[in-house]
């Protein structure tokens, strides 16, 4: 498992969706996974209701991969196709993250992502609860292949780029994310309920809690 990851949640302008999906698997993910230290890229479609219909995940060797000149050059010198697609993003949230916890090695066909921002005075206590009581035993549930806890790096996640200026509206922010992966939707949704992450975060006054369940569309591994 990688030490760092990047997640991109978002929606697409309806008229641009067919070309947008083609761009993702024909150019964008292969371009990113071909960069130094980038190991894998996957794209998902949401299967429950809510914003952020799509989710793209990338696994990288370390956070320093996001500082690599090859990657930075791509962000500031996008291809013609990328330039055409950037304005089609809606509700864009991007997070470059340190992997704080991972249990399991198998990529699931479904996953649940839970984004949240705990109050600063209780942050570490909330994270200990997430990594312990909420997530620790889920890996042993039938159908669950991997659980993770990610901490976003705000400087890298929100760094200004040429691509960013092409998108409609400011980028969103995700401070932390819990990821539950599994072999089928029912297993992932049952694990999400069993974890009690949603009620637990609400009881602990976490902000910006967003939960979604996604199905894998495609994957590329280096």
C-alpha positions in Angstrom: 0.0 0.0 0.0 1.1 3.5 -0.8 2.0 6.1 1.9 -0.1 8.8 0.2 -3.1 9.2 -2.0 -5.1 11.7 -3.9 -8.9 11.8 -4.1 -11.0 13.9 -6.4 -14.8 14.1 -5.8 -17.0 15.9 -8.3 -19.9 16.3 -10.6 -19.9 16.9 -14.4 -21.8 19.4 -16.5 -24.6 17.2 -18.0 -23.9 18.0 -21.6 -20.2 17.2 -21.3 -20.5 13.9 -19.4 -19.9 11.4 -22.3 -16.7 13.1 -23.5 -15.7 13.8 -19.9 -15.8 10.0 -19.1 -13.8 9.2 -22.3 -11.2 11.8 -21.4 -10.7 10.3 -17.9 -9.9 6.7 -19.0 -8.2 7.5 -22.3 -6.0 10.4 -21.3 -6.2 11.7 -17.7 -5.7 8.7 -15.5 -3.0 7.2 -17.9 -1.2 10.5 -17.8 -1.2 10.7 -14.0 -0.2 7.1 -13.4 2.7 7.5 -15.8 4.3 10.1 -13.6 7.1 9.5 -11.1 5.9 7.7 -8.0 2.3 7.3 -9.1 1.3 3.6 -8.7 -2.4 3.4 -9.6 -5.5 5.3 -10.6 -9.2 4.3 -10.2 -12.4 6.0 -11.1 -15.8 5.4 -9.4 -19.5 6.3 -10.0 -21.8 7.0 -7.1 -24.6 4.5 -6.5 -26.5 6.2 -3.7 -28.1 9.6 -3.8 -26.2 12.9 -3.3 -23.7 15.3 -4.8 -20.3 14.2 -6.1 -21.4 11.6 -8.7 -17.8 10.7 -9.5 -14.7 9.9 -7.5 -11.2 9.4 -8.7 -8.5 7.9 -6.5 -4.7 7.7 -7.0 -2.1 5.9 -5.0 1.4 7.4 -4.9 4.7 6.6 -3.1 4.6 9.6 -0.8 3.3 13.2 -0.5 6.5 14.5 -2.2 5.2 13.0 -5.5 2.8 16.0 -5.6 5.8 18.3 -5.6 7.6 16.5 -8.5 8.3 18.9 -11.4 6.7 16.5 -13.9 3.4 16.6 -12.0 3.6 20.4 -11.4 4.3 21.0 -15.0 1.2 19.0 -16.0 -1.0 21.0 -13.7 0.3 24.3 -15.2 0.5 23.1 -18.8 -2.6 21.0 -19.4 -3.2 19.2 -22.7 -5.7 20.6 -25.1 -8.2 17.9 -24.1 -7.7 18.7 -20.4 -8.2 22.4 -21.1 -11.5 21.6 -22.8 -12.7 19.4 -19.9 -11.7 21.5 -16.8 -14.7 23.9 -17.1 -17.0 20.9 -17.0 -16.2 20.0 -13.4 -18.9 20.9 -10.8 -18.7 20.6 -7.0 -15.0 19.9 -7.3 -13.2 18.6 -4.1 -9.5 17.6 -4.3 -7.4 16.2 -1.4 -3.8 15.1 -1.4 -3.5 12.9 1.6 -1.2 11.1 4.0 -2.4 7.5 4.7 -2.7 7.4 8.5 -4.3 3.9 8.6 -4.7 1.0 6.2 -5.9 -2.6 6.9 -6.1 -4.9 3.9 -4.5 -5.0 0.5 -7.4 -5.9 -1.9 -9.1 -3.2 -3.9 -12.9 -3.5 -3.6 -15.4 -3.1 -6.4 -17.4 -0.8 -4.1 -16.3 1.7 -1.6 -17.8 4.2 0.9 -16.0 7.5 1.5 -16.7 9.6 4.5 -15.2 13.1 4.5 -15.1 15.1 7.7 -13.4 17.9 9.6 -13.2 17.3 13.4 -13.0 20.3 15.7 -9.4 21.2 16.4 -9.4 20.7 20.2 -10.7 17.1 19.8 -9.1 16.3 16.5 -6.7 13.5 17.7 -9.4 12.0 20.0 -11.8 11.8 17.0 -9.1 10.3 14.8 -8.3 7.7 17.4 -12.0 6.8 17.6 -12.2 6.5 13.8 -9.1 4.4 13.5 -10.0 2.3 16.5 -13.6 1.7 17.5 -15.1 2.7 14.1 -12.8 1.1 11.6 -10.6 -1.4 13.3 -12.9 -4.5 13.2 -14.6 -3.8 9.8 -11.8 -5.5 7.9 -13.0 -8.8 9.4 -16.6 -8.4 8.2 -17.7 -10.6 5.2 -17.1 -8.9 1.9 -14.9 -6.1 3.3 -11.5 -6.0 1.6 -9.8 -2.8 2.9 -10.3 0.1 5.3 -8.3 3.3 5.3 -8.0 6.7 7.1 -6.5 9.6 5.2 -5.4 13.1 6.4 -5.3 15.8 3.7 -2.3 18.2 3.3 -4.0 21.6 2.9 -1.0 23.2 1.2 -0.7 20.7 -1.5 -4.5 20.1 -1.9 -5.3 23.8 -2.4 -2.1 24.9 -4.2 -3.0 27.3 -7.1 -2.5 25.8 -10.6 -3.5 26.7 -14.1 -6.0 23.8 -14.1 -7.6 25.2 -11.1 -8.3 28.6 -12.8 -10.2 26.8 -15.6 -12.7 25.1 -13.3 -16.0 26.8 -12.5 -16.0 28.0 -8.9 -13.5 27.5 -6.1 -12.3 24.0 -5.2 -13.8 22.4 -2.1 -11.8 21.1 0.9 -11.8 17.7 2.6 -9.7 17.6 5.8 -10.0 13.8 6.5 -11.5 10.8 4.8 -12.4 7.3 5.9 -12.5 4.7 3.1 -14.3 1.3 3.4 -13.9 -1.0 0.4 -15.7 -4.3 -0.3 -16.7 -6.9 -2.9 -20.3 -5.7 -3.1 -22.6 -2.8 -2.3 -24.5 -4.5 0.4 -21.4 -5.5 2.3 -20.0 -1.9 2.2 -23.3 -0.3 3.2 -23.7 -2.8 6.1 -20.1 -2.0 7.3 -20.8 1.7 7.1 -23.8 1.3 9.3 -21.9 -1.0 11.7 -19.1 1.5 12.0 -21.5 4.2 13.2 -19.2 6.8 11.7 -22.0 9.2 10.7 -23.7 9.4 14.2 -20.3 9.2 15.9 -19.0 12.2 13.9 -22.2 14.2 14.6 -21.9 13.5 18.3 -18.3 14.7 18.2 -19.3 17.9 16.4 -17.4 17.2 13.2 -18.0 19.6 10.4 -18.5 19.1 6.6 -19.4 15.4 7.0 -20.1 13.9 3.5 -20.8 10.2 2.9 -21.1 8.5 -0.5 -21.1 4.9 -1.8 -19.3 4.3 -5.1 -18.9 1.5 -7.7 -15.6 1.0 -9.5 -15.7 2.0 -13.2 -12.1 1.2 -14.2 -8.6 0.9 -12.7 -5.0 1.3 -14.0 -2.0 0.0 -12.1 1.6 0.8 -13.1 
